[in-house]
Amino acid sequence: MAKVCQVTGKKPIVGNSVSHSNIKTKRRFLPNLQKKRFFFAEEDRWVSIKVSTDAIRTINKNGLASVIKGLRAEGVKI
């Protein structure tokens, strides 16, 4: 999978890089992705997910079990 967060779906967006002389050239803004391992206690195993830092906060807030349940409902293989 490319530079896409598996939880939030964040992906690169396109914008302009603006120089001091106001010359605009195309560039990509990449999401802050991390390959993170979480221990999934319900299945007693480690799960590797490519997530953004925003998604890590979501997992901390809602719990890993509810996030994985939502991903599996969408058809993502975890």
C-alpha positions in Angstrom: 0.0 0.0 0.0 1.2 3.5 -0.8 1.4 6.5 1.5 -2.1 6.0 2.9 -3.2 5.7 6.6 -5.0 2.5 7.2 -7.2 4.0 9.9 -8.1 7.5 8.8 -7.5 7.2 5.1 -5.2 10.2 5.0 -3.2 10.4 1.8 -0.9 12.9 0.0 -2.4 16.2 -1.2 -1.1 18.5 -4.0 -0.2 22.1 -3.5 2.2 24.8 -4.5 5.7 25.4 -3.2 6.0 29.2 -3.2 9.5 30.8 -3.5 10.5 34.2 -2.1 10.0 35.7 -5.6 6.4 34.2 -5.6 7.2 31.5 -8.2 4.9 28.6 -7.7 5.9 25.0 -8.5 3.8 21.9 -7.7 4.6 19.7 -4.7 3.1 17.0 -2.6 2.2 17.3 1.1 2.7 13.8 2.6 0.9 12.6 5.7 3.0 11.8 8.8 2.8 8.0 8.6 4.4 5.6 11.0 4.6 1.8 10.8 3.5 0.9 14.3 3.1 -2.4 16.1 0.3 -2.7 18.6 -0.4 -5.6 20.9 -3.9 -6.9 20.3 -4.8 -8.5 23.6 -8.1 -10.1 22.4 -6.2 -12.3 20.0 -2.9 -12.4 22.0 -0.8 -11.2 19.1 1.1 -8.2 17.7 -0.5 -6.2 14.8 1.5 -4.0 12.4 -0.4 -1.1 11.0 0.7 1.9 8.8 -1.0 4.8 10.6 -0.7 8.6 10.8 0.1 10.2 14.1 -3.5 11.4 14.2 -4.7 7.8 14.0 -2.3 6.8 16.9 -4.2 9.4 19.0 -7.5 7.9 17.9 -6.3 4.4 18.9 -5.2 5.7 22.3 -8.6 7.3 22.8 -11.0 4.7 21.5 -8.9 1.5 22.1 -7.3 -0.8 19.6 -10.2 -3.3 19.7 -12.8 -0.8 18.5 -10.5 0.5 15.7 -9.7 -3.0 14.4 -13.4 -3.9 14.6 -14.2 -0.9 12.4 -11.4 -1.8 9.9 -12.6 -5.3 9.6 -16.1 -4.1 9.0 -14.7 -2.1 6.0 -13.0 -5.2 4.7 -9.4 -4.4 5.6 -7.4 -7.5 6.4 -5.7 -7.2 9.8 
